[in-house]
Amino acid sequence: VRRVDEFDFDAPIERAVAHTRDWLASLRERPVTPARTAQELVARFDTPLPETGLPGGEVVDALAERVGPGLVGMPGGRFFGLVIGGTHPAALAADWLVSAWDQNALLRGLTPGVATAEQEAGRWLLDLLGLPAESTVGFATGATMANFTGLAAARSAVLARAGWDLEADGLSGAPRVRVVVGRERHESVDLALRYLGLGRPLVVDADEQGRIDPGALHRELAGAQAPTIVCLQAGNLHSGAFDPFGEAIAAARRHGAWVHVDGAFGLWAAASPALEHLTAAVAGADSWATDAHKTLNVPYDCGIAIVADPGAARTAMGMRSSYLMPDPAGDPHEGVPELSRRARGVPVWAALRSLGRSGVADLVERLAARAAELAEGIRRIDGAEVLNDVVWSQASVSFGSDDRTREVTRRLLDSGEAWMSGSRWRDRAVLRVSVSNWSTDDSDIRRTLAALADAARVSS
Ligand SMILES: *Cc1c(COP(=O)(O)O)cnc(C)c1O
């Protein structure tokens, strides 16, 4: 016998809205760091699975009560760790609708509503980022899987050009695919190559900002003739730097290579007239990976895989099956590794519609301006040195010795005022500053700089 409560959506939804309001309102003042560690939280969860159920509204309360103390102020304006966006109001609400609508977004004909919204979001993205209008746009979980998608299309295409049918014959016995990357590519590229059975890439040198050296790339490519993929980067994790796309793509083209660009957070510079010089010539590549959950500030998870040749994307990711009712115009699953998935492109549509073209330009310019302000303020702190040219949204800072840099990082995190992660760059311990949140404002910058100055003062 079903209890009446099982059909009641109202109570759980109302409780979720209440908890959401509390959480969002707390972001401004709450410590950015969580109140409890994972070990401490285990005690709250450590019970056998109860024999009987609980009404939905009470489940939501119980969950919020248990998880709350372990939440980090990640969507707030003083979170500068990793590369983490917050969420725009319209994108958050759209994401809720995606869950409520509960559409499996793999087929156009099956779920025309969300499929069309995603298609429109894809069209807007290509326009905004200045990429070829006929490209396939796939909504994957993140840039890792978007890199995987682009590199999978690349693998099939370069092998096909060498006379090898990867889809039919697999990798065993295939000509070796040469993959060339810059020294400072993001390691998710290596991970994607591992998933693809392509092994370790050939690494060419980069300059002091981490940009691939196009001369070194040319020399590397001039060696043996082989099916070749060149992977470039828009937005270096430590410096924010962009590879010199014009020269690097020209070098790759001379040797018949496929060019893939990891632009997880950097590709968005193309959306700003003031910053698009950073991505100049990037449209000449064959595939691009980016994230919407970083610079665009939609909720997790949302990566975007773009492949200029729709046939190449379909060859690598497509699947034909009679029960799937394929649409002659192509289906969303042909641009991503997954079949079943949520319509994660819908919040992208909402964010873009909410911001408009000028709003996206303003967003990316603001992130870069905030990063420059932070770097400027940090330079005034005794003993602090900003190691990179702050051209985009990232900065890497040393406070002298590696030990002191680590100590300042620890003290900053202990303060709960702002969140920045430690890392290593150019053989030094650094404090990494990533400005990726749409809501970071003047007071967030002031508080963060004051907390950093404090952390640096007490440790020398
Ligand atoms: C974040 C990031 C990735 C990985 O993206 P996910 O969304 O975490 O999968 C890849 N490349 C770069 C440059 C990144 O910043």
PDBQT file of the ligand as one rigid body, heavy atoms in Angstrom, charges set to zero:
ROOT
HETATM    1  C1  LIG A 501      38.975  22.691 -15.242  1.00  0.00    +0.000 C 
HETATM    2  C2  LIG A 501      39.821  22.396 -16.417  1.00  0.00    +0.000 A 
HETATM    3  C3  LIG A 501      39.729  21.176 -17.098  1.00  0.00    +0.000 A 
HETATM    4  C4  LIG A 501      38.845  20.050 -16.595  1.00  0.00    +0.000 C 
HETATM    5  O1  LIG A 501      37.536  20.439 -16.591  1.00  0.00    +0.000 OA
HETATM    6  P1  LIG A 501      36.404  19.669 -15.765  1.00  0.00    +0.000 P 
HETATM    7  O2  LIG A 501      35.211  20.503 -16.012  1.00  0.00    +0.000 OA
HETATM    8  O3  LIG A 501      36.851  19.668 -14.350  1.00  0.00    +0.000 OA
HETATM    9  O4  LIG A 501      36.299  18.294 -16.316  1.00  0.00    +0.000 OA
HETATM   10  C5  LIG A 501      40.468  21.010 -18.247  1.00  0.00    +0.000 A 
HETATM   11  N1  LIG A 501      41.270  21.991 -18.689  1.00  0.00    +0.000 NA
HETATM   12  C6  LIG A 501      41.422  23.166 -18.043  1.00  0.00    +0.000 A 
HETATM   13  C7  LIG A 501      42.334  24.196 -18.615  1.00  0.00    +0.000 C 
HETATM   14  C8  LIG A 501      40.693  23.413 -16.885  1.00  0.00    +0.000 A 
HETATM   15  O5  LIG A 501      40.815  24.575 -16.249  1.00  0.00    +0.000 OA
ENDROOT
TORSDOF 0
